[in-house]
Amino acid sequence: MELIKPSEEHLPSYFAALWRGWSPNTLHTGLDEAEIGRVASDPKRFLALVDDREATGDPIEMPDGSTVPRLPGIRRWMWDGEFAGAMSLRWQPGTEELPPTCLGHIGYSVVPWKRRRGYATQALAELLPLAAAEGLSYVEITTDPDNVASQRVIEANGGGTPEPFTMLPLHGGGPGLRYRIDLARYR
């Protein structure tokens, strides 16, 4: 498995994962018709926004249906000869702080049929130097208290003791865990 910058040659495999019901939005259930539409209607724009350091992409739709401004960010895909999952990094220029509408600097999801292979752990390890290169001194990653697999991924990459917190209603409310990974070793 390698972490790649998506290109046109990778899109058919990404489409196949979307049509199988996977979504880059971990809160989405069912077929992600919005994502399919974004990619199908303008694949060149979709790929141009993979590295969106100026936050020129569309606003982000929250789980409650509201929208918030997009943060600068980059996306990478887990690739093992076919699409295996996605990772995203987002930040606010000049600070490690994130707006309350953003749960963490990094989000990731592995397609269900490729889980338990260590892909997320390896991909996060490959993404952390990119976060340091963007000037971040640490990243925060959140997960649900019952998502033990995600907790192991974060802890394997230097995530310390998690801080319990309550998600805002626009994220669905409920308990969460916030991890911090120091990026000093990647500088």
C-alpha positions in Angstrom: 0.0 0.0 0.0 1.2 3.5 -0.8 -0.3 6.9 -0.1 -0.8 8.6 -3.5 -1.9 11.9 -4.9 -5.0 11.0 -6.9 -4.8 11.4 -10.7 -7.1 10.7 -13.7 -5.8 7.1 -13.9 -7.0 6.4 -10.4 -10.6 7.7 -10.8 -12.2 4.5 -12.2 -11.2 2.6 -9.0 -12.5 5.4 -6.8 -15.8 5.4 -8.7 -16.0 1.6 -8.2 -15.6 2.1 -4.4 -18.3 4.9 -4.4 -20.7 2.7 -6.3 -20.1 -0.1 -3.8 -21.4 2.2 -1.1 -18.2 3.6 0.4 -18.0 7.3 1.1 -15.1 9.6 2.1 -17.6 11.1 4.5 -17.5 8.7 7.5 -20.9 10.1 8.7 -22.6 9.3 5.4 -24.7 6.2 5.0 -25.8 4.7 1.7 -24.8 5.7 -1.7 -22.9 9.0 -1.7 -24.6 10.5 -4.8 -23.2 14.0 -4.0 -19.6 12.7 -4.2 -20.4 10.7 -7.3 -21.9 13.7 -8.9 -18.9 16.0 -8.0 -16.5 13.6 -9.6 -18.6 12.7 -12.6 -19.6 16.2 -13.5 -16.1 17.7 -13.5 -13.3 15.2 -12.9 -10.6 17.8 -13.8 -11.9 20.2 -11.1 -12.2 17.4 -8.6 -8.5 16.4 -9.2 -7.4 20.1 -9.2 -8.9 20.5 -5.7 -7.0 17.5 -4.3 -4.4 20.0 -3.1 -6.6 23.0 -2.1 -4.2 25.1 -0.1 -6.2 28.2 -0.9 -9.6 26.7 0.1 -11.1 27.5 -3.2 -13.4 24.4 -3.2 -17.1 24.5 -2.3 -18.3 25.0 1.3 -18.5 21.9 3.5 -21.9 20.5 4.2 -22.2 19.5 7.9 -24.2 16.5 9.1 -27.0 18.8 10.2 -27.3 20.1 6.6 -25.7 23.5 7.3 -22.6 24.6 5.4 -19.3 26.1 6.6 -16.4 27.6 4.7 -13.8 25.1 3.4 -10.4 25.1 5.1 -7.2 24.7 3.2 -6.3 21.1 2.8 -5.0 18.2 0.8 -6.3 14.7 0.1 -4.4 11.5 -0.6 -5.6 8.0 -1.4 -4.5 4.7 -0.1 -3.6 2.6 -3.1 -2.7 -1.1 -3.4 -3.2 -1.5 -7.1 -6.7 -0.2 -6.6 -8.4 2.4 -4.4 -8.3 1.3 -0.7 -9.2 4.5 1.2 -8.8 8.2 1.7 -7.0 10.6 4.0 -7.5 14.3 4.3 -5.5 17.0 6.0 -7.0 20.4 6.8 -5.7 23.5 8.7 -6.2 27.2 9.3 -3.3 29.3 8.1 -1.0 30.6 10.8 -2.3 28.5 13.6 -2.9 24.9 14.8 -6.3 25.9 16.1 -9.4 24.7 14.2 -12.8 26.3 14.0 -15.4 24.4 16.2 -17.0 23.2 13.0 -13.9 21.0 12.2 -13.4 18.0 14.4 -9.7 17.5 13.6 -6.8 18.1 11.2 -6.9 14.6 9.8 -9.7 12.4 8.7 -9.5 9.0 7.1 -11.5 6.0 6.0 -10.6 2.6 4.6 -13.0 0.8 2.3 -14.6 -2.0 4.3 -13.3 -4.8 2.1 -9.7 -3.7 2.7 -9.8 -3.1 6.5 -7.6 -4.9 9.0 -4.5 -4.8 6.8 -2.7 -1.9 8.5 -3.4 0.5 5.7 -4.7 3.4 7.8 -1.8 3.1 10.2 0.7 3.2 7.3 -1.1 6.0 5.5 -1.3 8.2 8.6 2.5 7.7 9.1 3.0 8.9 5.5 0.7 11.9 6.0 2.2 13.3 9.2 5.4 14.6 7.4 3.1 16.4 5.0 1.3 18.0 7.9 4.7 19.2 9.3 5.6 20.5 5.9 2.5 22.7 6.0 3.9 24.3 9.1 1.9 22.5 11.8 3.6 21.7 15.0 0.9 19.1 16.0 -2.3 17.7 14.6 -5.5 16.7 16.3 -7.5 13.7 15.3 -10.8 12.7 16.7 -12.7 9.4 16.9 -15.7 7.9 18.6 -15.1 6.2 21.9 -16.2 2.8 20.5 -14.0 3.0 17.4 -11.1 0.9 18.9 -9.5 0.3 15.4 -9.2 4.1 14.8 -7.8 4.6 18.3 -5.1 2.0 17.6 -4.2 3.7 14.3 -3.7 7.0 16.1 -1.8 5.6 19.0 0.5 3.6 16.7 1.4 7.0 15.2 2.2 8.8 18.4 -1.2 9.9 19.6 -1.0 10.2 23.4 -3.7 10.0 26.0 -7.0 11.0 24.4 -9.1 13.9 25.7 -12.8 13.2 26.0 -15.1 15.9 24.6 -18.7 16.3 23.5 -19.3 16.9 19.8 -21.4 19.8 18.8 -25.0 19.2 17.7 -24.1 20.0 14.1 -21.8 16.9 14.2 -24.5 14.8 15.7 -23.6 15.4 19.3 -22.4 12.7 21.6 -19.1 11.8 23.1 -15.8 11.9 21.2 -12.1 11.4 21.9 -9.5 13.9 20.7 -5.9 12.9 20.2 -2.9 15.1 19.6 0.2 14.0 17.6 3.3 16.2 18.0 5.1 16.7 14.6 8.5 17.8 16.0 10.2 14.6 14.8 9.0 15.3 11.2 10.8 18.7 10.9 
